[in-house]
Each structure stands twice: as C-alpha cells, then as structure tokens.
Amino acid sequence: MQKFPVVLDLETKYTFRDFSDHKKLGISVGVIFDYSDNQPKVYFEKDIPQMFPILEKASYIIGYNVRSFDIPVLSAYYPGDTSVFEVFDILDDIKEKIGRRIALNDVIHATLGKKKTGHGLMAIDYYKEGKFEELSQYCTDDVTLTRDLFEYGIEHGEIFYMNELGKIPIKVDWKKYKENQGKDTDMPLTLPF
C-alpha cells in the first residue's frame, strides 16, 4: 500500500492560561490536507476519531509546531500511542538550522508574500461564540498556508524569514518527506477499522 503525507493543524478550545497540560486544551477543530487525494478535510471535536485512520496510514504527519503542540493535544483523544507517528515539524527544522523559533506568519510572509487570516486566540473566540464556519475556515487556511510553505521548500530548496538585515534564506531539504514512504514497517493500527 502506498503511503502519503498529511498536513495537520488543530485548534483548541482553551489556552495555556486556562490549562498547562496539552491534554486538557481540547480540540475545537482539526484540519488535514491529505496528499492521497489532495483534499483538505475538516473534523470538529466529535468527528476527530474519523481522522485517526488517515493519520495511521500517513507516511508523515507534517505541520508547524506539530510535534510540540498538535500531537500532544491529539494524544488526549487518540487511544493509541501518538509517539509512533512519523512526524515532520517545519518549525523544528527551522530551529535546528538557525537556532531559534519563528512564527508561522513571519515565515509565510517572507517566503510566500501571504499572511495568516488571524491568530490562534481568534480561533478560541470563534469556538466560544459558536462561529464554527469561521473556525473551520481559519484552520483550513492555516493548513493550506503550511502546505504551500512545505511545497515551496520542496520546489526551491529554501524558505525565508526577515531580520534586521532583510530577507534571509534558510536552506531546506524536504523532498524526502513528500516522496518517502516513512518507516518500512506498517504502523500497528490501534483501532478496529
């Protein structure tokens, strides 16, 4: 069976001001861009288990700060061990190369000339106000921008950020995360699909 990567972004119901534990933040919505059919897919909290078979079959789960945020938040919902997922975190790669973290919006702006449609706290407000269409669109936009950044890095071998000297390139080698099949062994499925 051929494996494909997915791009993942989750929005939460609460902030770290409310709870310091990732598992207590709650998922309001999750969106994946699935390379197997080149489609974004939206999952509200009650539908999150429907995401699991796709994540379990993915060659890589790709995201921005996904290893430190999204996967730990997801672990409260996933009955298996999230540490077995093959993860490529764009932010980790940037930090390894330049020694510091950069906001997604800053990298997107410098690389693609685009901006995010808002910020994470806005998504929490959408959830609290029951604005689920806006919440879904915000998260889908983030996944699309992250995918576009990933694709740019694959095509050009670099992405950019700004500092006091101007636009600075970061050399990247991301093609393998789109083309490789991940681990040779199949991931043990923890759910009866």
C-alpha positions in Angstrom: 0.0 0.0 0.0 1.4 3.4 -1.0 1.6 5.9 1.8 1.1 9.6 1.5 1.9 12.5 3.9 -0.8 14.7 5.5 -0.5 18.3 6.8 -2.2 18.7 10.2 -3.4 21.7 12.2 -5.5 21.6 15.3 -7.3 24.5 17.1 -8.1 24.2 20.8 -11.0 25.2 23.0 -8.7 26.6 25.7 -5.3 28.3 26.0 -2.3 27.6 28.3 -3.7 30.3 30.5 -6.6 28.0 31.2 -4.6 24.7 31.5 -0.9 24.0 31.4 -1.5 20.4 30.2 -1.8 19.9 26.5 -4.3 17.1 27.1 -6.7 19.5 28.8 -6.8 22.1 26.0 -9.5 20.2 24.0 -9.8 20.2 20.2 -12.4 22.5 18.7 -11.5 21.6 15.1 -8.8 19.7 13.2 -8.0 20.0 9.6 -5.7 17.8 7.5 -4.6 18.2 3.9 -4.4 14.6 2.7 -1.9 14.1 -0.2 -3.5 10.8 -1.1 -6.4 12.7 -2.7 -5.1 16.3 -2.5 -8.1 17.4 -0.4 -8.4 19.3 2.9 -10.6 17.5 5.4 -12.3 19.2 8.4 -13.0 17.4 11.7 -14.9 19.0 14.6 -14.3 17.6 18.1 -16.9 14.9 17.8 -15.5 13.7 14.5 -11.8 13.6 15.5 -11.8 9.7 15.6 -12.6 9.7 11.9 -9.2 11.4 11.4 -7.3 8.5 13.0 -7.3 6.0 10.1 -5.9 8.7 7.8 -3.1 9.6 10.3 -2.3 6.0 10.9 -1.9 5.3 7.1 0.2 8.5 6.5 3.8 8.3 5.6 4.4 11.5 7.6 2.3 14.0 9.6 3.6 17.4 8.6 2.9 20.6 10.4 4.2 23.8 12.0 4.9 23.2 15.7 3.0 20.0 15.3 5.4 17.9 17.4 5.3 20.2 20.4 1.6 21.2 20.2 -0.8 19.4 17.9 0.4 15.8 18.6 0.4 16.3 22.4 -3.1 17.8 22.2 -4.3 15.0 19.9 -2.9 12.4 22.4 -5.9 13.1 24.7 -8.2 11.8 22.0 -6.1 9.1 20.4 -6.4 5.7 22.2 -3.1 4.5 20.9 0.5 5.9 21.3 0.9 9.1 19.3 4.7 8.8 19.6 4.7 6.1 16.9 3.5 8.6 14.2 6.2 9.7 11.7 6.2 13.5 12.2 8.0 16.2 10.2 7.8 19.5 12.1 8.7 22.5 9.9 9.3 24.7 13.0 11.8 22.1 14.5 13.7 22.1 11.2 13.9 25.9 11.2 15.0 26.0 14.8 17.7 23.4 14.1 19.0 25.4 11.2 19.0 28.9 12.6 18.9 28.3 16.4 15.6 29.9 17.2 11.9 29.7 16.6 10.0 31.9 14.1 6.2 32.4 14.0 4.5 30.7 11.0 3.1 34.0 9.9 6.6 35.5 9.6 7.9 32.6 7.6 4.8 32.6 5.3 5.1 36.3 4.8 8.8 36.3 3.9 8.5 33.2 1.7 5.1 33.4 0.1 4.2 37.1 0.5 1.0 36.0 2.2 -0.3 36.3 5.8 -2.4 34.2 8.1 -6.1 35.1 8.3 -5.8 35.6 12.1 -4.2 34.2 15.2 -4.8 31.2 17.5 -6.7 33.2 20.1 -9.2 34.2 17.4 -9.9 30.5 16.8 -10.8 30.1 20.5 -13.1 33.1 20.3 -14.8 31.6 17.2 -15.3 28.4 19.2 -16.7 30.2 22.2 -19.0 32.3 20.0 -20.3 29.2 18.1 -18.9 30.6 14.8 -18.0 27.1 13.5 -17.8 28.1 9.8 -15.3 30.8 10.6 -13.4 28.4 12.9 -13.3 25.8 10.2 -12.1 28.3 7.6 -9.4 29.7 9.9 -7.9 26.2 10.5 -8.2 25.2 6.8 -6.4 28.4 5.8 -3.6 27.6 8.3 -3.3 24.1 6.8 -3.3 25.5 3.3 -0.5 28.0 4.1 1.6 25.3 5.8 1.2 23.1 2.8 2.1 26.0 0.5 5.2 26.7 2.6 6.1 23.0 2.5 5.7 22.8 -1.3 7.7 26.0 -1.8 10.6 24.5 0.3 10.5 21.3 -1.8 10.5 23.2 -5.1 13.1 25.8 -4.3 15.2 24.1 -1.6 14.9 27.2 0.7 12.4 29.3 2.6 12.8 32.8 4.1 12.5 34.9 7.2 13.1 38.5 7.9 15.6 40.1 10.3 17.2 43.5 10.6 19.4 42.7 7.5 16.3 41.9 5.4 15.1 38.7 3.8 17.3 35.7 4.9 17.2 32.3 3.2 17.0 29.0 5.1 18.2 26.1 3.0 15.9 23.1 3.3 15.8 19.5 2.1 12.1 18.5 2.4 11.5 16.5 -0.8 12.0 13.2 1.1 9.0 14.0 3.4 6.7 14.1 0.4 8.3 11.2 -1.6 9.4 8.7 1.1 7.1 6.1 2.4 8.1 6.6 6.1 9.0 3.5 8.0 9.3 0.3 6.2 7.1 -1.5 8.6 3.4 -0.7 8.8 2.2 1.2 11.8 0.2 -1.1 14.1 -3.3 0.1 14.0 -4.8 0.6 17.4 -8.4 1.0 16.3 -10.7 -1.6 14.7 -11.2 -0.2 11.2 
